[in-house]
Amino acid sequence: MTVSLARLERLLGYTFKDQELMVLALTHRSFAGRNNERLEFLGDAILNFVAGEALFERFPQAREGQLSRLRARLVKGETLAVLARGFGLGEYLRLGSGELKSGGFRRESILADALEALIGAIYLDAGMEAAKERVTAWLTSEIESLTLVDTNKDPKTRLQEFLQSRGCELPRYEVVDIQGEPHCRVFFVECEITLLNEKSRGQGVSRRIAEQVAAAAALIALGVENGHD
């Protein structure tokens, strides 16, 4: 183990028994050989579970939709990238030459993915309790800063934050029809996102309202909200 990795372990608050797991978690797909994508997949699932349990305990009166919105905010790429930068994670990433030259070690999505991969690696190295303890410790200040007021956001904002937390493209809204007289028009809007095979639709007396309805329909189709919150 190099001195630099020992320093990273101190910052993470965890010492790996299997150093190869740590190195793999820091290896981007642009680097030759095995990469951290499978560990990222595992870490993402663990992160969502741990964050969900923590929010369930902190907000006993919150409804399902509120908890889902809080979790989306907690695990979004921006939040994870801030944590990763605090650990100086970019210095330890193994990137291909092209990604390195383009500044990949600073990119939000790469940093967030690497942190999720480290969560997966800790789980494989020492089990669920160790992974849960580290994730909880890393997120404590962020969890304590959340309030149910954070759930009072419009559907377009909630949809955007959810998609950003998954590293997905932002939604695209298109007015597909306008009906009625000029003084009482009805706008029909479609919302297209890459995670859904079908476009979500909404209608309203203004384009803004129609877009909000379409975004709400997309959140329900994604299973993020149930339509009763």
Residue frames as qw, qx, qy, qz and C-alpha x, y, z in Angstrom:
[[0.000, 0.887, 0.462, 0.000, 0.00, 0.00, 0.00],
 [0.401, 0.450, -0.032, 0.797, 1.28, 3.45, -0.88],
 [0.180, -0.224, -0.450, 0.846, 1.47, 6.32, 1.57],
 [0.266, -0.049, -0.212, -0.939, -1.15, 8.22, -0.44],
 [0.585, -0.293, -0.650, -0.386, -3.72, 5.42, -0.07],
 [0.456, -0.296, -0.673, 0.502, -2.98, 5.22, 3.65],
 [0.007, 0.111, 0.174, -0.978, -3.78, 8.93, 3.87],
 [0.459, -0.157, -0.443, -0.754, -7.05, 8.42, 1.98],
 [0.564, -0.309, -0.765, 0.022, -8.01, 5.62, 4.36],
 [0.255, -0.253, -0.518, 0.777, -7.52, 7.97, 7.30],
 [0.225, 0.048, -0.083, -0.970, -9.75, 10.56, 5.66],
 [0.567, -0.178, -0.618, -0.516, -12.40, 7.94, 4.89],
 [0.532, -0.416, 0.482, -0.557, -12.20, 6.59, 8.43],
 [0.961, 0.028, 0.200, -0.189, -11.77, 3.03, 7.19],
 [0.105, -0.603, 0.757, 0.228, -8.78, 0.72, 6.63],
 [0.845, 0.270, -0.267, -0.376, -9.19, -1.93, 3.95],
 [0.748, -0.319, 0.581, 0.037, -8.21, -5.50, 4.65],
 [0.703, 0.305, 0.525, 0.371, -8.19, -6.17, 0.91],
 [0.131, -0.591, 0.159, 0.780, -6.28, -3.32, -0.70],
 [0.166, 0.087, 0.745, 0.640, -7.17, -4.53, -4.19],
 [0.027, 0.710, 0.704, 0.014, -10.82, -3.69, -3.51],
 [0.136, -0.805, -0.127, 0.563, -9.87, -0.14, -2.67],
 [0.195, -0.353, 0.534, 0.743, -7.75, 0.24, -5.80],
 [0.137, 0.352, 0.832, 0.407, -10.54, -1.21, -7.94],
 [0.016, -0.802, -0.550, 0.232, -13.05, 1.23, -6.44],
 [0.115, -0.775, 0.103, 0.613, -10.79, 4.08, -7.56],
 [0.310, -0.133, 0.711, 0.617, -10.40, 2.78, -11.11],
 [0.487, 0.523, 0.087, -0.694, -12.52, 4.55, -13.73],
 [0.831, 0.341, 0.439, -0.014, -13.70, 2.72, -16.84],
 [0.462, 0.862, -0.205, -0.038, -11.34, 4.83, -18.98],
 [0.242, -0.662, 0.709, -0.007, -8.40, 3.07, -17.31],
 [0.576, 0.279, -0.727, -0.250, -7.23, -0.19, -18.89],
 [0.257, 0.023, -0.930, 0.262, -8.48, -3.39, -17.30],
 [0.289, -0.574, -0.762, 0.081, -11.12, -3.88, -14.60],
 [0.017, -0.410, 0.030, -0.912, -13.02, -0.84, -13.41],
 [0.056, 0.052, 0.687, -0.723, -15.27, 0.30, -10.57],
 [0.447, -0.132, -0.339, -0.817, -18.65, 0.13, -12.30],
 [0.634, -0.286, -0.708, -0.119, -19.85, -3.06, -10.58],
 [0.385, -0.245, -0.579, 0.676, -18.76, -1.73, -7.19],
 [0.142, -0.025, 0.000, -0.989, -20.55, 1.53, -7.98],
 [0.559, -0.259, -0.566, -0.548, -23.75, -0.42, -8.68],
 [0.610, -0.331, -0.680, 0.236, -23.46, -2.18, -5.33],
 [0.273, -0.148, -0.367, 0.877, -22.54, 0.99, -3.46],
 [0.272, -0.201, -0.236, -0.911, -25.48, 2.87, -4.94],
 [0.633, -0.384, -0.604, -0.295, -27.90, 0.26, -3.58],
 [0.567, -0.312, -0.557, 0.520, -26.28, 0.36, -0.13],
 [0.116, 0.025, -0.115, 0.986, -26.23, 4.16, -0.09],
 [0.421, -0.312, -0.358, -0.773, -29.93, 4.36, -0.91],
 [0.675, -0.402, -0.619, -0.018, -30.81, 1.82, 1.78],
 [0.488, -0.240, -0.443, 0.713, -28.71, 3.48, 4.50],
 [0.033, -0.100, -0.028, -0.994, -29.95, 6.96, 3.58],
 [0.513, -0.371, -0.504, -0.587, -33.54, 5.72, 3.51],
 [0.646, -0.406, -0.608, 0.219, -33.25, 4.10, 6.93],
 [0.340, -0.134, -0.304, 0.880, -31.64, 7.21, 8.43],
 [0.216, -0.181, -0.179, -0.943, -34.39, 9.45, 7.06],
 [0.591, -0.396, -0.637, -0.297, -37.09, 7.01, 8.21],
 [0.573, -0.396, -0.544, 0.468, -35.77, 7.31, 11.76],
 [0.228, -0.089, -0.137, 0.960, -35.17, 11.08, 11.67],
 [0.348, -0.004, -0.133, -0.928, -38.59, 12.01, 10.24],
 [0.145, 0.166, 0.956, -0.193, -41.17, 9.68, 11.85],
 [0.379, 0.588, 0.465, -0.542, -44.09, 11.82, 10.64],
 [0.165, 0.483, -0.486, -0.710, -42.94, 12.14, 7.03],
 [0.844, 0.346, 0.239, -0.332, -44.98, 10.55, 4.26],
 [0.834, 0.061, 0.437, 0.331, -43.50, 8.18, 1.69],
 [0.518, 0.749, 0.189, 0.366, -43.24, 10.81, -1.00],
 [0.177, -0.954, 0.207, -0.125, -41.54, 13.25, 1.36],
 [0.721, -0.478, 0.463, 0.194, -38.99, 10.62, 2.37],
 [0.777, 0.346, 0.379, 0.363, -38.32, 9.80, -1.28],
 [0.296, 0.902, 0.037, 0.312, -37.71, 13.45, -2.09],
 [0.411, -0.846, 0.338, -0.023, -35.40, 13.89, 0.89],
 [0.817, -0.199, 0.467, 0.273, -33.43, 10.79, -0.09],
 [0.658, 0.617, 0.247, 0.354, -33.08, 12.00, -3.67],
 [0.030, 0.959, -0.164, 0.229, -31.59, 15.22, -2.36],
 [0.629, -0.663, 0.404, 0.027, -29.31, 13.36, 0.03],
 [0.764, -0.117, 0.557, 0.304, -27.82, 10.92, -2.50],
 [0.571, 0.815, 0.093, -0.029, -27.68, 13.16, -5.57],
 [0.804, 0.302, -0.045, 0.510, -24.41, 13.43, -7.44],
 [0.093, 0.796, -0.148, 0.580, -23.75, 16.98, -6.26],
 [0.652, -0.680, 0.207, -0.264, -23.88, 15.93, -2.58],
 [0.959, -0.123, 0.135, 0.217, -21.65, 12.91, -3.15],
 [0.628, 0.556, -0.056, 0.542, -19.16, 14.94, -5.17],
 [0.187, -0.840, 0.221, -0.459, -18.85, 17.47, -2.33],
 [0.834, -0.485, 0.256, -0.054, -18.06, 14.63, 0.06],
 [0.906, 0.212, 0.100, 0.352, -15.58, 13.14, -2.41],
 [0.350, 0.752, -0.148, 0.539, -13.80, 16.47, -2.80],
 [0.493, -0.775, 0.246, -0.310, -13.57, 16.72, 0.98],
 [0.904, -0.269, 0.300, 0.141, -11.65, 13.44, 0.94],
 [0.001, 0.712, -0.544, -0.443, -9.47, 14.69, -1.91],
 [0.822, 0.128, 0.553, -0.046, -10.69, 11.68, -3.88],
 [0.627, 0.770, -0.053, -0.105, -9.72, 13.11, -7.26],
 [0.022, -0.777, 0.628, 0.033, -6.03, 12.73, -6.38],
 [0.466, -0.271, 0.839, -0.078, -6.38, 8.97, -6.02],
 [0.797, 0.429, 0.253, -0.342, -8.48, 8.10, -9.08],
 [0.436, -0.190, 0.724, 0.499, -7.02, 5.89, -11.79],
 [0.530, 0.703, 0.199, -0.431, -8.10, 7.44, -15.08],
 [0.756, 0.361, 0.356, 0.413, -7.24, 6.85, -18.71],
 [0.425, -0.137, 0.122, 0.887, -4.94, 9.41, -20.29],
 [0.011, -0.470, -0.470, -0.747, -7.75, 11.11, -22.21],
 [0.461, -0.748, -0.457, -0.135, -9.95, 11.44, -19.14],
 [0.605, -0.476, -0.172, 0.615, -7.00, 12.66, -17.11],
 [0.317, 0.075, 0.230, 0.917, -6.13, 15.37, -19.63],
 [0.182, -0.551, -0.464, -0.669, -9.75, 16.56, -19.77],
 [0.170, -0.357, 0.432, -0.811, -9.85, 17.02, -16.01],
 [0.666, -0.269, -0.623, -0.311, -11.90, 13.94, -15.17],
 [0.477, -0.152, -0.679, 0.537, -10.54, 13.94, -11.61],
 [0.082, 0.084, 0.288, -0.951, -12.62, 17.09, -11.03],
 [0.404, -0.178, -0.551, -0.708, -15.81, 15.90, -12.72],
 [0.545, -0.243, 0.380, -0.707, -18.82, 15.62, -10.43],
 [0.918, 0.057, -0.134, -0.369, -20.15, 12.37, -11.90],
 [0.704, 0.324, -0.588, 0.232, -16.78, 10.59, -11.74],
 [0.001, 0.362, -0.637, 0.680, -16.20, 11.66, -8.13],
 [0.690, -0.153, 0.251, -0.662, -19.72, 10.64, -7.08],
 [0.912, 0.164, -0.320, -0.199, -19.40, 7.27, -8.83],
 [0.503, 0.367, -0.673, 0.400, -16.05, 6.59, -7.17],
 [0.281, -0.314, 0.562, -0.712, -17.48, 7.33, -3.73],
 [0.865, -0.017, 0.059, -0.498, -20.34, 4.90, -4.37],
 [0.806, 0.307, -0.502, 0.056, -17.78, 2.34, -5.53],
 [0.161, 0.396, -0.699, 0.573, -15.87, 2.79, -2.27],
 [0.630, -0.198, 0.362, -0.658, -19.09, 2.11, -0.34],
 [0.935, 0.159, -0.188, -0.254, -19.50, -1.11, -2.31],
 [0.585, 0.426, -0.615, 0.312, -15.87, -2.01, -1.66],
 [0.196, -0.383, 0.625, -0.651, -16.23, -1.45, 2.10],
 [0.835, -0.065, 0.146, -0.526, -19.31, -3.70, 2.08],
 [0.903, 0.260, -0.342, -0.015, -17.41, -6.51, 0.35],
 [0.372, 0.491, -0.615, 0.493, -14.39, -5.97, 2.60],
 [0.042, 0.120, -0.733, 0.668, -16.14, -5.95, 5.96],
 [0.076, -0.462, -0.881, 0.067, -19.90, -6.38, 5.60],
 [0.070, -0.743, -0.478, -0.463, -23.03, -4.29, 5.87],
 [0.473, -0.803, -0.275, 0.236, -22.48, -2.87, 9.35],
 [0.517, -0.337, 0.169, 0.769, -19.10, -1.41, 8.40],
 [0.199, 0.351, 0.493, 0.771, -20.52, 0.12, 5.22],
 [0.251, -0.798, -0.498, -0.227, -23.53, 1.50, 7.07],
 [0.528, -0.678, -0.169, 0.483, -21.35, 3.03, 9.78],
 [0.410, -0.147, 0.275, 0.857, -19.18, 4.84, 7.24],
 [0.041, 0.512, 0.553, 0.656, -22.06, 6.09, 5.11],
 [0.366, -0.814, -0.451, -0.001, -23.91, 7.33, 8.18],
 [0.515, -0.555, -0.035, 0.652, -20.82, 9.13, 9.44],
 [0.324, 0.068, 0.399, 0.855, -20.21, 10.79, 6.06],
 [0.100, -0.528, -0.555, -0.635, -23.82, 11.93, 5.70],
 [0.328, -0.532, -0.642, 0.444, -24.57, 12.95, 9.29],
 [0.092, -0.384, -0.101, 0.913, -24.18, 16.70, 8.83],
 [0.201, -0.047, -0.555, -0.806, -26.18, 16.66, 5.61],
 [0.350, -0.441, -0.817, -0.125, -28.97, 14.61, 7.21],
 [0.280, -0.527, -0.520, 0.611, -29.12, 16.94, 10.21],
 [0.011, -0.251, 0.122, 0.960, -29.45, 19.94, 7.90],
 [0.184, -0.263, -0.744, -0.586, -32.55, 18.54, 6.17],
 [0.318, 0.204, 0.546, -0.748, -36.09, 19.53, 7.11],
 [0.408, 0.471, 0.782, 0.021, -39.49, 18.60, 5.72],
 [0.232, 0.818, 0.035, -0.525, -39.55, 22.08, 4.19],
 [0.113, -0.460, 0.707, 0.524, -37.06, 20.65, 1.69],
 [0.308, 0.261, 0.898, 0.175, -39.89, 18.50, 0.27],
 [0.280, 0.772, 0.419, -0.388, -42.01, 21.53, -0.60],
 [0.093, -0.425, 0.514, 0.739, -40.60, 21.86, -4.08],
 [0.690, 0.428, -0.025, -0.582, -42.46, 21.81, -7.34],
 [0.935, 0.111, 0.336, -0.005, -42.53, 18.59, -9.43],
 [0.650, 0.716, -0.170, 0.189, -40.10, 19.93, -12.07],
 [0.068, -0.771, 0.558, -0.298, -37.51, 20.65, -9.39],
 [0.748, -0.314, 0.547, -0.209, -38.04, 17.29, -7.71],
 [0.916, 0.368, 0.156, 0.036, -37.74, 15.46, -11.04],
 [0.443, 0.793, -0.340, 0.244, -34.55, 17.34, -11.93],
 [0.309, -0.669, 0.610, -0.292, -32.96, 16.60, -8.54],
 [0.886, -0.079, 0.436, -0.136, -33.89, 12.91, -8.80],
 [0.834, 0.537, 0.006, 0.129, -32.39, 12.59, -12.28],
 [0.196, 0.819, -0.453, 0.293, -29.25, 14.45, -11.24],
 [0.591, -0.521, 0.565, -0.246, -28.87, 12.09, -8.28],
 [0.899, 0.104, 0.425, 0.029, -28.78, 9.22, -10.78],
 [0.319, -0.432, 0.530, 0.657, -26.41, 10.95, -13.17],
 [0.459, 0.497, 0.704, 0.215, -29.10, 11.05, -15.87],
 [0.157, 0.266, 0.320, 0.896, -29.83, 13.63, -18.53],
 [0.200, 0.260, 0.399, -0.856, -32.24, 16.38, -17.58],
 [0.423, 0.523, 0.735, -0.083, -35.84, 16.12, -18.81],
 [0.060, -0.002, 0.421, 0.905, -36.98, 17.74, -22.04],
 [0.293, 0.549, 0.611, -0.489, -40.38, 19.44, -22.21],
 [0.057, 0.039, 0.587, 0.807, -42.26, 20.07, -25.44],
 [0.475, 0.363, 0.328, -0.731, -45.62, 21.72, -26.09],
 [0.233, 0.066, 0.893, 0.379, -47.39, 19.28, -28.41],
 [0.040, -0.585, -0.680, -0.440, -50.77, 21.01, -28.66],
 [0.042, 0.167, 0.341, -0.924, -52.66, 24.15, -27.67],
 [0.078, -0.497, -0.800, -0.328, -56.44, 24.09, -27.65],
 [0.149, -0.736, -0.550, 0.366, -59.22, 26.56, -26.90],
 [0.196, 0.917, 0.192, 0.291, -59.83, 30.25, -27.45],
 [0.416, 0.519, -0.330, 0.670, -57.08, 32.81, -26.69],
 [0.339, -0.585, 0.285, -0.680, -58.71, 33.74, -23.38],
 [0.794, -0.319, 0.403, -0.326, -59.04, 30.12, -22.17],
 [0.609, 0.501, -0.605, -0.110, -56.30, 28.08, -23.76],
 [0.881, -0.366, 0.292, -0.063, -55.22, 24.62, -22.63],
 [0.249, 0.712, -0.651, -0.089, -51.59, 23.62, -23.15],
 [0.994, -0.074, 0.062, -0.049, -50.57, 19.99, -23.68],
 [0.047, 0.798, -0.599, 0.043, -46.96, 19.14, -22.81],
 [0.973, 0.011, -0.221, 0.065, -44.85, 16.00, -23.08],
 [0.334, -0.796, 0.501, -0.054, -41.92, 15.31, -20.76],
 [0.901, 0.313, -0.296, 0.052, -39.19, 13.05, -22.15],
 [0.359, -0.731, 0.572, -0.091, -36.54, 11.42, -19.96],
 [0.427, 0.447, -0.771, -0.152, -34.12, 8.64, -20.82],
 [0.177, -0.158, 0.902, -0.360, -35.20, 6.37, -17.93],
 [0.585, 0.348, 0.557, -0.476, -38.73, 5.96, -19.33],
 [0.356, 0.147, 0.777, 0.498, -39.73, 4.29, -22.58],
 [0.080, 0.733, 0.596, 0.317, -42.79, 6.50, -22.86],
 [0.108, 0.331, -0.101, 0.932, -43.19, 10.25, -22.56],
 [0.112, -0.507, -0.705, 0.484, -45.15, 11.62, -19.62],
 [0.043, 0.523, 0.443, 0.727, -47.95, 14.06, -20.42],
 [0.140, -0.487, -0.544, 0.669, -49.57, 16.98, -18.70],
 [0.093, 0.610, 0.463, 0.636, -52.05, 19.70, -19.47],
 [0.267, -0.573, -0.445, 0.635, -52.90, 23.05, -17.93],
 [0.213, 0.921, 0.320, -0.059, -54.05, 26.59, -18.54],
 [0.084, 0.915, -0.371, -0.135, -50.42, 27.67, -19.01],
 [0.727, 0.440, -0.515, 0.113, -47.28, 26.03, -20.32],
 [0.002, -0.499, 0.692, -0.521, -45.74, 26.22, -16.85],
 [0.691, -0.164, 0.456, -0.536, -48.62, 24.37, -15.21],
 [0.921, 0.289, -0.139, -0.219, -48.67, 21.74, -17.97],
 [0.502, 0.524, -0.633, 0.271, -44.95, 21.12, -17.51],
 [0.284, -0.392, 0.670, -0.563, -45.43, 20.70, -13.74],
 [0.858, 0.027, 0.248, -0.448, -48.22, 18.17, -14.33],
 [0.833, 0.429, -0.349, -0.023, -46.06, 16.26, -16.83],
 [0.211, 0.534, -0.704, 0.418, -43.14, 16.24, -14.37],
 [0.568, -0.257, 0.546, -0.559, -45.42, 14.92, -11.61],
 [0.934, 0.208, 0.003, -0.291, -46.59, 12.14, -13.95],
 [0.619, 0.530, -0.552, 0.176, -42.95, 11.26, -14.70],
 [0.143, -0.470, 0.704, -0.513, -42.14, 11.00, -10.98],
 [0.794, -0.054, 0.384, -0.467, -45.05, 8.58, -10.53],
 [0.879, 0.407, -0.210, -0.128, -44.00, 6.54, -13.59],
 [0.394, 0.567, -0.647, 0.322, -40.47, 6.29, -12.18],
 [0.744, -0.370, -0.549, 0.094, -41.82, 5.04, -8.86],
 [0.301, 0.224, -0.390, 0.841, -40.32, 7.99, -6.98],
 [0.314, 0.009, 0.374, -0.873, -43.74, 9.23, -5.85],
 [0.126, 0.261, 0.957, 0.005, -47.12, 7.54, -5.57],
 [0.118, -0.420, -0.492, -0.754, -49.44, 10.41, -6.39],
 [0.496, -0.681, -0.528, -0.106, -50.91, 10.63, -2.88],
 [0.551, -0.389, -0.264, 0.689, -48.38, 12.97, -1.24]]
